[in-house]
């Protein structure tokens, strides 16, 4: 398992790798929730609609847990000024682009 993570993150370990995984997990859960919502709205039978709705509820609970983790660790701060959020995103992207491969 360490070799897989090493190939993904290279020399980056610890908090930066955890932050990347945490933020990506939230984004993935959001995309999954969107997919289940669209599927539930487009379902033609009540049984299938209920099935997708139940899955959507489970994904939303997971998304909330991941969001709370990210907020608790300080990896995301939704109450920062938008300019500050952009500066942090820009700084993080510059670190990624300038890090040795």
N, C-alpha and C positions, 0 to 999 in steps of 0.2 A: 504494500500500500504506500509506503514511503516513496518508492520509486515513481509511482504514478503522480503523487503530489509534487515530487521533485521535478518531474518533467513539465508539469503545469506551471509551477511557481518559480522554478529555478532556485536561486539563492534566497528568494523572499520566503521567510518563515514567520511563524508566530502570529502576532497581532495583524499584520498586513494580510497574510493569507486568510486568517479567520474573518477579517473584515470583508475581503473580497468574496469569500464563500457565503457569508451572512447576507450581504447585499444582493448577491446573485440569487440566493434562495428566495428572498422576498420578491424579486422580480419574476422568478419562475412561478412562484405560487400565485402571483397576480395574473400572469398569463394563463395559468391553469384555471383560475376562477373565471376569467373572461370566457374561456372555451366552454366551460360547463354552463355558464349563463346563456351563451348563445345556443348551445345544444338544448338546454331546457326550454328556452323560448321557442325553438323551432321544432320541438318534438310533437308528433302528431297524436300520440295516445297518452292518456293520463298516467298510465303505469310508467312509461318511459320518461315522461316529464317529471314524475315524482322521483324516479331513480336519479336523474341528472340533478334535480334540486337537492336531494340528499347528499350527493357527492359535492355539490357546490357548497353546502353548509360545512362539510368536513374540511374542504380546502380553505374556506374563510377562517375557520378556527385555527388551522395551521398557519395561515398567513398572519393572523393576529399574534400568535405566539412568536413567529419569526420577527415581526415588527417590534414587539416588546423586547426581544433579545437585542436587536440592533440599537434600539433607543437606550436600553440599559447599559450596553457596552460603550455608548457614545459614538457609534459608527455612523449614526444618522441624527441630524438635529433639524426637525421640520420647522422649528420656530426661529431659526436664524433668518437674518435679512437675506433676500434673494441675491444681492450682490456678494454677500459672504459665502453663500452656498456655491455660487459660480466660481469664486476664487478657490474654494476648497476643491471643487471638481477639476478646475484647471490645474492646480498644483499637483493633485493626484495623477492626472493624466500625463503631466510632464515627467513625473517621477517614473512612471511606467515606460514612457518612450525613451528616457535617457538611461534606464537601468541596463547593465550589461546582459547580453543574451546568454 
